[in-house]
């Protein structure tokens, strides 16, 4: 079954993206992706631009409300997501613990919902 | 009662709870097979102790007091549920038992039976260790869940399910018969060792998967040893864990950096624990039956010898691993063997030993990649080494180990 790893990162972790090639956080991410692919569990996903680049849209009473910035105002922000094909939640949690963001932010593990997808796509 | 007296009463309750928890749960459960209710009854008794002891003083025999209170609560709990369950036999059993016990401050220690029940073949092996930690030591599901990387709700549910199976599945509270004993004891030892969760600190930069339960595991092994003092493998397991525990202070540098075993400052090792480990290993070998844990402890003992000799007898390590593969050819053992071969006969030979391990098994096994990276680097095969380092780093959980491997990778 497929699980989404939602990667929440601290401001420091977002800042590390601009660091040079030898930055340990970037090195850990490169290694993590390699391990995911070699273990043949990687389905897809992508990092996201920093939260400040987000724009949030709502319709209130039929009127558009557009807000600069991300949906939630929390210290750790969604920094990306990865979808993995794994046999169980237990193994998904294991891969989440190995994720570089786990020690500086948080990783939320969520099963994807193919049932709901089928209902809404017909 | 003054504040400090109250504090000391609380400490007494904590101490009694820690020391008696398993004995009381085991006793109540052995006669009813109902581990869950035994635990609930005991926690009610502990709450009652917290209420009454500070007021009336600590009773002369705190354990007997707790047992009486827990037994009363057990009967209450079962009565309240009686509509749904045919629990009269349980109640009768409990009442009968209590006749002989009200006067005697001593009650039989049933923890050994409880340990065998927790590691019963009918129970999911993944639940053996959590069950022991909860029923014998009284650890809560949240703490166990953290250590085993499972969500607290799921862990709670799995524990309840396992206890229901014990109650309704006809699992008997008994010491296995002679012919069954080695295998059944093996499961108990495995479960205790799983709580300890180390055993990999003899290789450069492998993920230690600290379970954060090392002390609890050693406590469990000591309980088991008290109950089975003549079993060589119990001594072996305790020796193994004490050897690893002896190095705790040396495993991290002052800045939190990971220090591999071969680079540890052995002045920081606890000689006291090493001596205790050696005593148990000697006791184990006097029984003339080798086993997995004795061999693993022997490997650690060779490493500990560095305190005296200043060097590691790699040929001895390799030999012990060879024997270990004969008994338990796990992925871990074979990786450890390859690392020892590399030290004894050179990196090429170590690499050849690694190549003998099947590709399917190793794809998500961190220690294999850590050792492989290390050996390739020694052979100056830089691109292959970097690749293996990446695999190891990507599979590592511990940030300090990650950092260490990143530095080695260069």
Interface residues (C-beta under 8 A of the other chain):
Chain A: X24 X27 X28 X30 X31 X32 X33 X34 X35 X36 X38 X39 X40 X89 X90 X93 X94 X97 X98 X100 X102 X103
Chain B: X149 X150 X151 X154 X363 X364 X387 X389 X390 X391 X392 X393 X394 X395 X396 X397 X399 X402 X403 X406 X409
